[in-house]
Each structure stands twice: as C-alpha cells, then as structure tokens.
C-alpha cells in the first residue's frame, strides 16, 4: 500500500515519527494475470493543511481501471501520524582529535563545536552534551594537505530531526 499524502504543518510543528498505515498491506485475490500486474496499491491522494495535532484518516484505495475481476480484502486504509511542536537547541560540545602522530601537539583556537539541533519539545530535556560525540581525524587533514581539521559527528540522539555544526573547519597550529 502506497500513500499519496501532502502535509502542510503549522509553523513549528512536524511529524515526531513515521506515518503509519493500517493495514500496511492487503490481500488481493483474482486471476493470476491481473495480480501479476499489481506491484502496489495506491491510496487516493490526501492533503492536510495547517497540521498541529495528531491525525487519523480513513483513505480509500485507488483501484486502477485497467485491472478487473480482483477482490480486495479491504477498500480503506487508516493513515495516522503523530505531530509534535519542535524547538531549537544549542550546545557547545568538546571534540576529540584522533590519529595524531606521537610527538605532535596541535593547538586549536576552538576547543568546542557549537551544535544547533531541532528536536521535539517532549525530548528537549533529554538532550545534553553527552548525547553527542564529535571527532576530528588528523590523518584526513594530513592526507589532503589541509591546514584545518574537519569535525565529524559520530554520535547524535535519534530524537533530533536535524543539526548544524559551527565551525565546520578548525584551524590548528603544530607545536614542536
């Protein structure tokens, strides 16, 4: 079953988890030559406007006119989504430099990376500095002859929808 849904959210709101279809598949019976043509069942298109609360809708399946003599277990699918207010958070996260050869000491101006993230309001207080892990691999900078380190986010909370790191380049000086 494939949904054709367009959602326009109220400002600051978004899905907190994937849209669910119940049932997500249906039993179809009929002549084999018609069933073999059937790869998926589309639902009638639906448009939701200014969404800021959980929703549940019954949507009819769209039976292609070219397919005849088929029986469908059900002709309606329940589509539902959980909606939540989202907010922005910012944390300063320390990073670790890896693959630094012995005897080389790097001095960096920035000691932390600012991570700005979007998270559902219900999960905002679950996110802290320990939720993230950032590393800069010195060997990548050396191999590519770069005069800066590139921070890479190795661990982030599954609850965040998106994130941005500042700076995305960390200048360094080699101290002998």
N, C-alpha and C positions, 0 to 999 in steps of 0.2 A: 504494500500500500504506500503510495507517494502523496504527500500533502503539497498543495499549492497555496501557501499561506503568506500573506504580506502583513507585517505588523508595523504600525507606526506608534512608537511609545511616547508617552507623556515625558517631558524633559526630566532627566534624572532617573528614569526607570528603564529596566531591561529584564530579559529572562534571567532567572537565577539558576536554572537547569534546562536541559534539553526538552523540547516539546515532546509530549508522549502521545502516541496513537493507540487506541484500544478498540478492537484488536489491531495488532500491527501487521497481521496477515489474515487472509480469509480463504476458506475452502471454495474452490470453483469446480463444478462438475459439468460434463457435457462431452461432445465429440472431440476426440483427440486432436484432429486437425485445427480446431478453433483454439483449444487450450494451448497447443504448442506455439501459437502466435502470441500468446499472452505472456509478457515479461513482467509487467507490474500493473496494478490497478491505480488509476489516478483518482483523486478526490476533486469535487467541484472546487473552484477557486474561492478563497475567502480573504477578505481584507478587514483588518481590525484597526480602528483609529483611536488615538489618544489613550492607549492602554496604560493603566497604572495599578491594576489589580489582577490576581489570578483569574484565569478564564477556562471555561469548558464549553465546547460547542459540539453538536452532532452535525456531521457533514456527510452528504450523500456521495456514494461512489459514482464515478463517471464511466458509464459503460460505452465503449466505442461502438458506433453504429455498424461497423463492418463485422463485428463479432455477434453471431446469432446462436440461439439454442444453448446458451450457457446458463447454469443456475449458480447463484452466488449465495453463500451461507448467510450473509447479511448485506444489506444495501446501505448501511450507515456506519460510520466510524466516529468514535468520540475522540476529539482532539483537545488536549489540555496543556496549559503552561503555567508555570509559577513565575510570578513577576515580583520584583523587589526594587526598592529605591536604592540607587547606587551612590557612592560618595568617593571622594578622592582622599588618599592618604599620602604622606611623605615621610620617609625615614632616611637617616644617614647610616649607611651600612659600611663597616670596615671590610677591606678586601685582603686577600692573601696573594702573595706573589709566588708562583711555582716555577720550577726548572731554572732556578738561579744557580749558576756555577759557583763552586766553592771559591772563596776569596773575593767575590764581587759583592759590593754593598751598593744598593740602589737608594738614592734619596728621591722622594716624590713630594711634590708640593701638596697634593691632595692625599689625605690619609683615609678618607671615606668617600663613598659614592652616594649621591642622593638618588633614591629610588622613589618615584612617584607612581602610584598604582590606583586602579579603580577596583572597588570591592563593594559587595552588598552591605548595606547598613547592619544587617544581623551578624555579619562576620567581622566587622571593623575592629572590635576589641580583641579578636583572636590573633591579629597580625602584629608582630613585633620584630625587632632587629634580628632575632634568632630564626625567623621564618625564611630568611634569605641567606644565600651563600654566593659570594662573588669571588672569582679568581682572575688573576692576570697571569698569563703564561709568558714568561720572559723569552722562552725559546722561539715563540712565534714572532716576537719583535726582532730578535736577533736574526732569524732566518730571512725575514722580509726586509731587513735593514731599516727598521723603523726607529725613530727617536722617541717613541712613546709606547706605553702598554695599552692593550685593549682589554677592558673589563668584560668578563663573561658571566652571566647569571647562571649558576649551576643548580640552584635550588630556589624555588619560589612556592608560595602557598597555592594550592589548587583553587582556592576561593577567589583569587584575584582574576579579573577579566582581562586587564591589560596593564602594561607597565612601561616606564621610560626611565633610563638611567642618565644622570648628568654628573660628571663629564663622561663622554664615550671614548675619550683618549686621555691617558695620564702621562704627562711629561715626567721624565726622570733624568737624574744625573748619576753617573757612575762614580763612586767614591773609591779611591785606592788606599 
